[in-house]
Every structure is written in C-alpha cells, then in structure tokens.
Amino acid sequence: MNARSATERCNALIDSFQLDRASRSAEYGLIRLTLVNICQHAMAQHDERLKEIPQHQLLDQTLHKIRGSYREPYLDTG
C-alpha cells in the first residue's frame, strides 16, 4: 500500500508538469521527463534538509555556498 501511494504521488507530480502536451518527438518527451525527475529529486532533498535545519538557516547556507563559489573576497589595497 505504501509503495502504491508513493508511486501515485510521483505520477501526480509528473502530471503537474504536463509532459503529454507539446511533445514534438519521443526524444524531446524523454528529455522533459528527465528534467522533471531532476526537479523531483531536488524537491525531495530540500524536504529532507528542512527536517534537520530551519528554512531560514538552510537559505543562509545555500546563499553562502553560492556566493563563495563565484565571488572572491574583496581585498582593500589602500
């Protein structure tokens, strides 16, 4: 029963992205399905992280990680 309800939740999420519309070819549809699965896993990871850390701290950690990856510290050379 649990496995069935989990599958139905996954299918409901996939249906919410309306993959059956505007597919020009099978390959295009598979690419869209892959992107939906990436989003689905990212949402699940986010929900798991929220169980451990409050949302404002999770946002602060994410922003700190992003800022550190593309911005070097400012050095005042006087």
C-alpha positions in Angstrom: 0.0 0.0 0.0 2.8 2.5 0.9 4.6 1.7 -2.4 1.5 2.3 -4.4 0.8 5.7 -2.7 4.4 6.8 -3.2 4.1 5.9 -6.9 0.8 7.8 -7.2 2.5 10.9 -5.6 5.3 10.7 -8.1 2.9 10.3 -11.0 0.8 13.3 -9.8 3.9 15.4 -9.7 4.9 14.3 -13.2 1.3 15.1 -14.4 1.5 18.6 -12.9 4.3 19.4 -15.4 2.0 18.4 -18.3 4.6 16.3 -20.2 1.9 14.9 -22.5 1.5 18.3 -24.2 3.6 19.9 -26.9 6.0 16.9 -27.4 7.3 17.1 -30.9 9.1 13.8 -30.7 9.8 10.9 -28.4 13.3 12.2 -27.7 12.0 15.6 -26.7 9.5 14.0 -24.3 12.2 11.9 -22.7 14.4 15.0 -22.2 11.5 16.7 -20.5 10.8 13.7 -18.3 14.4 13.6 -17.3 14.3 17.3 -16.3 11.1 16.6 -14.3 12.8 13.8 -12.4 15.8 16.1 -11.6 13.3 18.6 -10.2 11.5 15.8 -8.2 14.8 14.6 -6.6 15.8 18.2 -5.8 12.5 18.8 -4.1 12.8 15.6 -2.1 16.3 16.6 -1.0 15.1 20.0 0.0 12.3 18.5 2.1 14.8 16.1 3.8 17.1 19.0 4.6 14.2 21.0 6.1 13.7 18.2 8.6 17.2 18.9 10.0 17.6 22.6 9.6 15.0 25.5 9.8 14.2 27.1 6.5 16.0 30.4 7.1 19.2 28.7 8.1 19.0 26.5 5.0 18.6 29.5 2.8 21.5 31.2 4.5 23.7 28.2 4.0 22.7 27.9 0.3 23.4 31.6 -0.3 26.8 31.4 1.5 27.7 28.4 -0.7 26.7 30.2 -3.9 28.4 33.4 -3.0 31.6 31.6 -2.1 31.7 29.8 -5.4 31.8 32.8 -7.8 32.9 35.7 -5.7 36.4 36.3 -4.3 36.8 38.2 -1.1 37.3 41.9 -1.5 40.9 43.0 -0.7 41.4 46.7 0.1 44.8 47.6 -1.3 44.5 51.1 0.1 
